[in-house]
Amino acid sequence: LDTIPCLLSPWSEWSDCSVTCGKGMRTRQRMLKSAAELGDCNEELEQAEKCMLPECPIDCELTEWSQWSECNTSCGKGHMIRTRMIKIEPQFGGTACPETVQRTKCRVRKCLRGPGMEKRRWKEAR
């Protein structure tokens, strides 16, 4: 008994890529038109292939802030800083890195005037 050749519908359009960016898969299908009893049909009814969309944006990533540094003066007004490092540089339109250094004012005990300052002032006042 001759087997009747498969009657297949045309392939569908390829589906959209399974991802919105980067590497994914897409598929297409076709239908069996002939009744299956008429013979074995070993044709594939689904195909898949890789698809590649533009690279996904990678956002900047930073480490935690360091501890604040010591005040940079031993008396009077000064400043201290803290820093953080860039772990991942932004790519493909990802968010840019914010600041990596912060400064803040600090105040240590009042500076004592050096010797001789008072006398000089007296002369100027006279």
C-alpha positions as CSV (number, residue, x, y, z in Angstrom):
1,L,0.0,0.0,0.0
2,D,1.4,3.3,-1.0
3,T,1.7,5.9,1.7
4,I,0.2,9.2,0.8
5,P,2.7,12.0,1.0
6,C,2.1,14.5,3.9
7,L,0.0,17.5,3.1
8,L,1.4,20.4,5.0
9,S,0.4,24.0,5.3
10,P,3.1,26.6,4.5
11,W,5.3,27.6,7.4
12,S,3.9,30.4,9.6
13,E,5.9,33.7,9.9
14,W,8.7,33.5,12.4
15,S,7.6,34.5,15.9
16,D,9.0,37.5,17.6
17,C,12.3,37.0,19.3
18,S,11.8,35.6,22.8
19,V,13.7,38.5,24.4
20,T,13.5,42.3,24.0
21,C,17.3,42.6,23.9
22,G,20.3,40.4,23.6
23,K,20.2,36.7,22.5
24,G,16.9,34.7,22.3
25,M,15.0,32.2,20.2
26,R,12.2,32.4,17.7
27,T,9.9,29.7,16.3
28,R,7.6,28.9,13.4
29,Q,5.0,26.2,12.9
30,R,3.1,24.5,10.1
31,M,0.1,22.2,10.2
32,L,-0.6,18.8,9.0
33,K,-3.4,19.1,6.4
34,S,-3.9,15.4,5.5
35,A,-5.6,13.1,8.0
36,A,-3.0,11.3,10.0
37,E,-4.6,7.9,9.4
38,L,-3.6,8.1,5.7
39,G,0.0,7.4,6.5
40,D,2.9,8.3,8.8
41,C,4.1,11.8,8.5
42,N,7.5,12.4,9.9
43,E,7.9,16.0,8.7
44,E,8.8,18.5,11.4
45,L,5.9,20.8,12.4
46,E,8.0,23.3,14.4
47,Q,11.3,24.9,13.9
48,A,13.4,27.1,16.2
49,E,16.4,29.3,15.6
50,K,18.5,31.8,17.5
51,C,17.8,35.5,17.2
52,M,19.9,38.4,18.3
53,L,18.6,41.9,19.2
54,P,20.7,44.9,20.1
55,E,22.6,44.4,23.3
56,C,20.8,45.0,26.6
57,P,21.7,48.2,28.4
58,I,24.1,47.6,31.3
59,D,23.6,50.1,34.1
60,C,26.5,51.5,36.2
61,E,27.1,49.5,39.4
62,L,29.1,51.0,42.3
63,T,30.5,49.6,45.5
64,E,29.2,50.8,48.9
65,W,30.6,54.1,50.2
66,S,33.8,53.9,52.2
67,Q,34.0,55.2,55.8
68,W,34.5,59.0,56.0
69,S,38.2,59.9,56.1
70,E,39.7,61.7,59.1
71,C,39.3,65.5,59.1
72,N,42.1,66.9,57.0
73,T,43.0,69.5,59.7
74,S,44.1,69.0,63.3
75,C,42.2,72.1,64.4
76,G,39.7,74.5,63.0
77,K,37.6,73.9,59.9
78,G,38.4,71.3,57.4
79,H,36.8,68.6,55.3
80,M,36.6,64.9,55.0
81,I,35.8,62.7,52.1
82,R,34.5,59.3,51.3
83,T,34.7,57.4,48.1
84,R,33.2,54.5,46.2
85,M,34.4,52.5,43.3
86,I,32.8,51.7,39.9
87,K,32.1,47.9,39.8
88,I,30.5,47.9,36.3
89,E,30.9,50.6,33.7
90,P,27.6,51.4,31.9
91,Q,27.3,50.1,28.4
92,F,24.8,50.1,25.5
93,G,22.9,53.2,26.9
94,G,22.7,52.0,30.5
95,T,22.4,54.5,33.3
96,A,25.5,56.6,33.9
97,C,27.6,56.5,37.1
98,P,26.8,59.0,39.8
99,E,29.5,60.7,41.9
100,T,32.2,58.5,43.3
101,V,33.6,61.1,45.8
102,Q,31.7,63.1,48.5
103,R,33.1,65.9,50.7
104,T,31.7,67.2,53.9
105,K,32.8,69.9,56.3
106,C,34.3,69.0,59.6
107,R,35.3,71.0,62.6
108,V,37.9,70.0,65.1
109,R,38.7,71.9,68.3
110,K,39.4,75.6,67.9
111,C,43.0,76.4,66.9
112,L,45.0,78.0,69.7
113,R,46.7,81.1,68.4
114,G,50.4,80.8,68.0
115,P,52.7,82.6,70.6
116,G,53.4,86.2,69.9
117,M,50.0,86.8,68.1
118,E,48.5,88.7,71.0
119,K,51.5,91.1,71.3
120,R,51.5,91.9,67.6
121,R,47.9,92.8,67.8
122,W,48.5,95.1,70.7
123,K,51.1,97.0,68.7
124,E,48.7,97.4,65.7
125,A,46.0,98.6,68.0
126,R,48.1,101.4,69.5
